[in-house]
Amino acid sequence: MIKRKTIQRVGSATLVISSILFSYPSYGQASSSDKSVKSEKEEYKVSVTVDKVHTLVAGKKDENALTTVEIEELIPGTFLPGREVTFSLPKGLSSVDKIKVWHNSDLRVETTTSKITIHVPAYRSEEKYKLTATMRLVARIDQEGELKATIKGDGVTESKVLIARVIQGASIEPVKNEKQRPLRLGVQAQPAPDLLFTERVAGAFRKEGNADITFHLPRVGMRFSEVPTVKVIKGDLQIDEHSVQLVEEKELKDDSYSNGITFKIKKESSKPSVIQVSDIKISTNRTMADGLYDLTVWGDALAHEKQLKDSKVMSFPYVSVNGSDEKHEVKREISFSVGELVYYIGHTEKKMNIAPYMKKNHIYAPIHHLAEALGIHENELLWDEASQTMTILKDKKILQLQAGSDIVGINSMKVPIPTDIEMKDAHIMVPLDVVAAFLGVKAKWEPASKKIILS
């Protein structure tokens, strides 16, 4: 079986053509004995071509971002009779409207805003099939980087083709405050972290639709106590001061959320601007569990395109309850030993299902156990199966660890390390001293006991 991917540039640098060729053994039409006939010599191929890979701003509709995709059999019979072939957009990317497909054949084609399903008739009449699809793409607000579509089907080897590049037009994040304490149970009007809404490009927060930005907490026993202070601290964007208000649960469309805070954009910026939300107060009841809780942000000012219901929603860890954010600081020594299926946080024993081992003078252990020991919440660990990459969000750091690579991504930088990241028994294994250093933790090696101590 042969798989080949080619990317060809034609004309200007903005015209990118991405193609995939698949090769695999052919299968004939079922005989009267209802058995498949396999030909070892003949190869079947299908081509997927994207006319132009657009760069999209996350959450924004671009009228010029029309993408045309051609799916073509290069050799007759590639699409097996009576079977299906699908072309799917990646999660977080959709067409504004239903994908449109043109073909002049006996195929039956179904489409949604994110998928093309090709039904091949049991008795093919076409020598070679060719389809042309058009879609106006828009990316969900939390997407960034290169996004790839997938083609697969019976007899078609699953493969991916670059369909769009996505950049972030703005960032929304809490302001770190060393004096910030966890929320206590049953206490009213407790201070919460300030929020910064930062435009990376001018006009990222738009005066479209309701022109609103709303954020709210999960409905688990906490709620905003009062209206905060919302002001522009950089740039020329303007907000409607009279629009800043509390939104009660009954006014929210989703009953899984507590009350929220909303405000509206009065005038779009001509240069990148920053909105600060301060004096945020949260009240809690006594029924909540300890832990880290997310803040959810949405609104037409972030992404006005209504066809994508989730394109305007993003969530991130915001507040902790009853001392759980003390886990985010290493208060006690953490130790891992070579060959041992346990590790220790202080004197507390923790179990592992894969033992640490030595490689190139480094102790390797599963990344999720290191993260747990350092108090990194599971919401701050993001796994991408396609690229085999684990992303860790800690404080203001974004750490990216890819299986098989000796390059670590730190925010926007690429840093070489002395040994590579490994995948073992479905676990991402990392050199503890190297990764701990990136996370601001000191490591001490004890050769006699083959133990590493983090502090």
N, C-alpha and C positions, 0 to 999 in steps of 0.2 A: 504494500500500500504506500503510495507516494503522496505527500502533501507539500505544496509549494505556495509561498506567498510573495507577490511582487508588488512594489510600490513604484509607480512611474510618474515622473513629473514632465508635464508638457507645457510649452509656452512659458508664461510668467510663473513665479513661485507660488502664486495664489491658486493655481489650477493643479489640484492633486488628484490623481487617478489611482485608486486602490483596487487591486484584483486578487482573487484567490483562485487557484486551480486545484482541483481534487482529482486524484487518480485512484481507481479501484477496479477489481475484476467485474466483468459484465455478467448480467443474468438475463437469460432469454425468457420469452413468454412461456408460461406453464404449458407443458405438453398434455396429451390426452390422458397420460398416467398421473397428471397433477404433480409432477416433479420439476424442480427448477433445473435449468441447464446452465452450467458454468463454463465460461470460456477463459482459459488461462492466458491467451495471447492478446485478446482485444482489451484496450483500456477505455474507460468512460471518463469524461471530464465535464465540469460545469464551471462557468466563469461568473463571478459577481463583480460588477464594476460600479464604483461610486464616482459620479462626474466631478464633484467638488466637495472637499471636506471643509465645512464652514467652522469658523470659530464663534461660538455662542457665548453670550453673557448669561450666567445661570439665572433662571427664573424669568428671563425677558424674551418676548416675542420679537423676532427680526423678520420683517416682511421680505427681505432679500435672501433669507436663508432657505431657499428652495433647493432640495436635494433630489437628484434623479439617480435611481439605482437600476441597473440592467442585470437580469439573471438569465443566463443563456446556456443551453446545452451545446458543448463544443463537438460532441459526438452523439449521434442519435441513440436513444435508448438509455441515456443516463438516468432520467427520471423513470423509476420502475413502474410498470403498469399496476393500477389499482392501489397505489401507495400515496403517501403525503410527503411534501417537502415544505419546511417552514423557514421564514426569514423573520427574525425577531430583533427589535431594538433593545438595547440594554436597559436595565432598571434605572429609572431616573431620567429617561429620555423618551419623548413621545412626539408624534405628529400633532400639530394643532387640530387638524381635522382627520377624518378617516383617510388612511393611505389609499391613494388612487393607483390602479394598476391597469395597463393596456396590454392586450395580447390578441392575436388573431389565430385562435386554435380551439381545440376541444377540451382544454383544461377548464376546471371549475376553480375559481379563486375567491377566497374570503379574506376580508381585511378588517382590522380594527385600527386604533390610533397607534398601536405598537407592534402589530404582527401581520404578516402575510402568510396565509395557508394555501398551498397549491395542491389540489386534488387531481391526481393523474387518472384518466379513465382506464378501465380494465383492458380495453382494446384500443391502443394508440392509433391515431390516424395521421399524426404529424411526424415528419421525418426528424425535425429538430425543433424544440420549444425555445421561445424567447419571450421574456416579459419585461416591460418597462414600468417602474413604479416611481411616483413622485410624492414627496412629503415635505411639509414645512415644519422643521424641528424646533422644539423648545425643551430646555433642560430644567430639571427641578432645581430649586434654589440651593440645595446642599451639594450639588455635583461640581466636580472640577477635574480637569485633566482630559486624557484621550478616552473616548467612549467607543466601543466596538459592537457592531451588530453580529448576530449569529445565524448561520444557515446550517440546517441539518435535516435529516429525513432518512427513510428506509433506503439503505444503500449509499447514502450521502454522508461522508465523514464530516462530523461536526467541526466547524471552523469559524473564525471570526474575521471581520473586515472593519477597518477604521471608518467610522461614520460621521464623527464630529469631535471637535475639541471644545472644551468648556472652560471659561475663566470666571472667577468670582468678581462680581461688580461691587460687592460690599461685604463687610464682616460684622458680626454681632457677637460680642463677648462680654463676660463679666470682668470688672476691674479687680485685680488681686489686691487684697488688703491683709497684711500680716496680722492685724489686730482683729480681723473678722472672726467671730466665734460661731460655733454651731448653734442652730436653733434649739431652744429648750421646749419641752412639752408643756402645754397648757399656759403659755405666756403670750400676752398680747403685744402687738406693735414692736416686734424685734427688728433691729436693723439688718438689712440684707445688702449684698454687694451692688455697687453702681453698675450700670450697663453702658457700653459704648457702641453706637451704631456708626460704623466708619465706612464711608464711600471710598472705593478704590478708583472709580471712574466718576466723572461728573454726571449728575442726573441719575445715579443708580437708584435713589429713592424717588419714585415718580408720583406725580399728581395725576393718577389715572384711577378710573373706577371710583371707589370710595376714598382713595388716596390715604388709606389708613394703615397703621402698624399697630398690632395688638399682641400682647404677650400674657401668658397665663401659666399657672401652676397645676400640677395634677390634683385631682379631687380626692385627696387621701387624708384630709384633716388640717390643711393649711390654706390660708387665703391672704390676699393683700389687705392691709388695714386701712390705708388712706391713699389719696392721690399724691404721687411723687412729683419731683421737680424735673421738668423736661426742657432742655435748652440746647441751642446750637453753639458749640464751643470753637468751631473752626469752619471756615468757608462761608458761602453766601446763601445756602439753603435756608428756607423759612418754614417754621411749623405754625400751625394754627393753635395759639395758646389756649383758646377757649375750648378746643377739642380734647384736651387732656382730661381723662375721667376714668372712674372705675366702671367696669362692665360686669354686671351680675351674672350668675350661672344661667338664669333663664334666658338671657340675651345671647348666650353662646350656643352654637349649633351642635356642639359635642358635649354630652353630659359627663364625659370622663374628666373634664377639666374644672378647676375651681374658678373663682371670679378672675377677671383680667384687668389690664390697664391698656388703654388705647389712646392714640393721638393721630393727627392727620398732617399731611404735607400741604403747606400753603403755596409754596413756590419752589420749583426744582432748582438745583444748583447749577451754576455754570463752571464751578471748580469744585473738586472733591471736598466734601464737608463731613463734619463729625457731630453727631447728636449724643448728648450725655443725659442719662436718666439717673437721678440721685435721690436721696432721702426715701428710699424704698423701705417699707415696713411690712412685716409678715407676722400674722398671728397663727398660733397652732393650738390644736386640742390635745388631749392625752391619749388618743387612740393610734397615733402614728408609730410606725416601726423605725428603728434607727436606719440610717442610710443616706445616700446621696440622691437628690431629686432633680429632675430636669425642668428647665424652663422651655416652653414652646412659643415660638414667634411666628406670626403669619400676617398677611395683609396684602391688599391690592398695591400698596406702595412698593412692596418687595417684588411681586410678580403678578401682574394684572391679568394674565391669560387665564380665563375662567375654564377653558376646556380641560386644563390640567389641574384637577382639584388639589393634588398634593404638591404642585410645583411651587406653591407659595408658603410652604410650611417647613420650619427647621426646629430642631431641638438640641439642647446641650446641657451638661451637668451644671447646676447653678448653686443650690444650697444643700447643706447636710444637716442632719437632725441628731441631737443628743450626743454630740461628741464624735460622730463617725468621721468627720473630716480630720481628726487627729491621726487617722490612718495614713493621711497623705504625707505625713512627715515621719521619717525614720527615728523613732524615739528609743528603740532597743536594738541590740545587735541581732542580725539575721545571719544564719550560718547554713551552708550547704556542704555536704561531704560526698566525695566520689564513691559511687557504688551503693549509697544509702537511699532507701525509699522514703525517708523522712527528712524534713528540714526544720529549723527552729527559728521562731521569732521570740527573742528573749529566752524564757524557759518553756515556752509553749511549743509542743510538738505538732507539726503539720505533715500530713501524708501526701505522697506523690505516687503516680502510677508508672513513672519512668525514672530511673535513677540517673543522677548526674554522672558524667564521664569526662575523661581528659582528652584533649586534642590540641596539638601544637602549644602545649604548656598553658592551656586555658581550661577551666571547668565549664562544661556545658550543662544547662538545665532548661526545662520548659519555660518559655516566656510568661505563660499565664501564672505560674507559681511565683516567679520573681515579681510580677505585677501585683499579685495578691499580697506578698510580703511587704511591698512598698506602699500598700494602701491605694493602689490605682484601681478605680471602679471599673466594673465590666463594661459600662457605657463608654469608657475611655479607651477601650481596646476594639479596633475595627479590623476585621479580617476580610481580605479580598481574595476569593478563591481563584479568580482568573489569573491574577498576577502572582499568587502565592505570597502576598505581602501582608504583614501585620503592622498597623499604624497605632502608635501609642500617643495619647493626648495627655500631657502632664504640665500643669501650670500653663506657660505660654509656649511650650515646646511641642513640636510635632515630629515624632520619631518614626521612621519607616524602615522596617526590617524585612528583606525579601529572601526567601529560601534560595540557597545556592549562590548568593551574592556576597562579595566582600566589600560592598559599598553600602553605607548607611545614610539615609536621608534625614537631615536635621533642618526643619523648617524648609528653606529654599536651597540649602547647601547639600552637596554630596561629599561624604567623608569616607575615605578608604580605611579599612580596619585590618589588623594583622591576620585574621582568619575569617572564614565565611559563616554565614547563618545556615543552619541545617534543618531539614525536615526528617523527622524520625518517628515512625509509628503514629503518623498523623499529628505530631506535635512540632511546633516551631521551637528548635533548640538554639540557644544563644550563649555566647561566651559571657559569663556573668560579670567579670571585672570590666569588660569593654562597655557593655550596655549600661551597667550601673553607673559608670563614669559619665555617660551621656545624660543620665537622669540626675546627676548631682550627688551621687552616693559614693562614699569611699569604700575601697575593697582592700582586704588584708589576706594574704595567702599564708597558710600554715602547712609547710611541706611535710612535717612529721606525721600529722593526722590527715593529710590530704583534704584540708578543709579551707573554704573561703568564708571570710567574715565581712559582712557589709554593715556599715554604720554611718 
